[in-house]
Every structure is written in C-alpha cells, then in structure tokens.
Amino acid sequence: MHQLQDIAHGRSGDKGNHANIAVIAYTDAGFAWLRTHLTAEKVAAYFGPLEPSRVERFEAPNLLALNFMLRDVLAGGASRSLRIDTQGKTLALALLQMPIELPAVADPLLRPARTHP
C-alpha cells in the first residue's frame, strides 16, 4: 500500500474559515492518476471529522496540480478557532498520508529518485 505522498507533494493554508490544499504530482503519469482518483468526494470523506460544508476541486494541469477548497473547515478561522491548526497549515501533510492503491507497475507515477553528480 502506498500513500499519496509517494506520487505528490502539497501545500495548504487558510482563506478565512476555509482552507485550500494544493496537491502537486511529481510526474505526468502521477497527475493523470490524481485527476482520475483523487476526487472532491474522496477528500471530503477523508476530512469528514473536520466537517467541511463542501469540498471543491480545481485543476491546474500546467502545474501538474489539483487544488481543493474545503469550505467552513477551520471552525471560525485563525482568530476565532479553538483548533490547534487554526490556519490549515497541516492539512496538506494530513492529506499526503492518505493510503492509496496504485497499479502493479507504479514506477512512472512515483517520485523520481534523486541523483547526485
């Protein structure tokens, strides 16, 4: 079993009471997998305990990225919320730990190995 972080990296933050999470694939094949499998519905279910009122997905193919807007997920936002992460900065890390099932031949989707000169 893999985790989303095996094929992508991410960044998140607040927009008032809402949070957005960018998921950026390492490869073109990884982005194709994300487009098909990482739906707004799956992200909403994954963050179900935080009770987002709605999750929207936006595509940025030129960046190999998907952006998810989680509405009303920050319990009032940075100055009102009593949650530990009032600005949604850890939500990308949480999403990247999502278990995912990749095809048997997953190498084209995975983060390329680092090479040193």
C-alpha positions as CSV (number, residue, x, y, z in Angstrom):
1,M,0.0,0.0,0.0
2,H,1.2,3.5,-0.9
3,Q,0.5,6.9,0.4
4,L,-0.4,10.0,-1.6
5,Q,3.0,11.4,-0.7
6,D,4.6,8.8,-2.9
7,I,3.3,10.5,-6.0
8,A,2.8,14.1,-4.9
9,H,3.7,16.9,-2.6
10,G,1.5,19.6,-1.3
11,R,0.8,22.9,0.4
12,S,-2.1,24.2,2.4
13,G,-3.3,27.3,4.1
14,D,-6.3,29.3,5.2
15,K,-8.7,31.6,3.4
16,G,-10.7,32.9,6.3
17,N,-12.8,30.0,7.6
18,H,-11.9,27.9,4.6
19,A,-8.8,26.0,3.7
20,N,-7.2,25.2,0.4
21,I,-4.9,22.2,-0.3
22,A,-2.7,22.0,-3.4
23,V,-1.6,18.5,-4.4
24,I,1.2,18.6,-6.9
25,A,2.2,15.4,-8.8
26,Y,5.9,14.6,-9.3
27,T,5.3,13.2,-12.8
28,D,2.8,13.5,-15.7
29,A,1.7,9.9,-15.0
30,G,1.1,10.8,-11.4
31,F,-1.0,13.8,-12.4
32,A,-3.1,11.6,-14.7
33,W,-3.7,9.2,-11.7
34,L,-4.6,12.1,-9.4
35,R,-7.1,13.5,-12.0
36,T,-8.9,10.2,-12.1
37,H,-8.7,9.0,-8.5
38,L,-8.4,12.0,-6.1
39,T,-11.9,13.4,-6.3
40,A,-13.5,16.1,-4.2
41,E,-15.7,13.4,-2.7
42,K,-12.7,11.3,-1.5
43,V,-11.1,14.4,0.0
44,A,-14.4,15.3,1.7
45,A,-14.7,11.8,3.2
46,Y,-11.1,11.9,4.3
47,F,-11.6,15.1,6.2
48,G,-15.1,14.2,7.3
49,P,-14.2,14.5,11.0
50,L,-13.5,18.2,10.4
51,E,-16.9,18.6,8.9
52,P,-16.3,20.7,5.8
53,S,-19.6,22.0,4.4
54,R,-18.3,21.5,0.9
55,V,-15.2,20.4,-1.0
56,E,-14.4,21.8,-4.4
57,R,-11.6,20.6,-6.8
58,F,-9.8,22.8,-9.3
59,E,-7.3,21.6,-11.8
60,A,-4.0,23.3,-12.7
61,P,-2.6,20.9,-15.4
62,N,0.3,23.3,-16.3
63,L,1.5,22.7,-12.7
64,L,0.5,19.0,-12.5
65,A,-1.7,20.1,-9.6
66,L,-5.1,19.8,-8.1
67,N,-6.4,22.4,-5.6
68,F,-9.0,21.5,-3.1
69,M,-11.1,24.2,-1.3
70,L,-12.5,22.9,1.9
71,R,-15.3,25.2,2.9
72,D,-16.0,26.0,6.6
73,V,-13.4,23.6,7.8
74,L,-11.4,25.8,10.2
75,A,-14.1,26.2,12.9
76,G,-14.2,30.0,12.5
77,G,-10.7,30.7,11.1
78,A,-7.4,31.9,12.6
79,S,-8.7,34.4,15.1
80,R,-11.8,32.6,16.2
81,S,-11.0,28.9,16.1
82,L,-10.0,26.8,19.1
83,R,-8.4,24.1,17.0
84,I,-4.7,23.5,17.2
85,D,-4.2,24.3,13.5
86,T,-6.3,27.4,13.0
87,Q,-4.8,28.3,9.6
88,G,-4.9,24.9,8.0
89,K,-1.2,24.6,7.5
90,T,-1.0,20.9,8.4
91,L,-3.9,19.8,6.1
92,A,-1.7,19.1,3.2
93,L,0.6,16.9,5.3
94,A,-2.5,15.1,6.6
95,L,-3.9,14.5,3.0
96,L,-0.5,13.3,1.8
97,Q,-0.7,10.5,4.3
98,M,-3.9,9.2,2.7
99,P,-3.5,5.5,1.8
100,I,-3.8,4.9,-2.0
101,E,-3.8,1.9,-4.2
102,L,-1.6,2.2,-7.2
103,P,-1.3,-0.1,-10.2
104,A,1.1,-3.0,-10.1
105,V,3.6,-1.1,-12.3
106,A,3.7,2.2,-10.4
107,D,7.2,3.5,-11.2
108,P,6.0,6.1,-13.7
109,L,3.8,7.6,-11.0
110,L,6.3,7.7,-8.2
111,R,8.7,10.5,-7.2
112,P,11.8,10.2,-9.3
113,A,14.9,9.1,-7.5
114,R,17.4,11.8,-6.6
115,T,20.7,11.6,-8.4
116,H,23.9,13.3,-7.4
117,P,26.6,14.3,-9.8
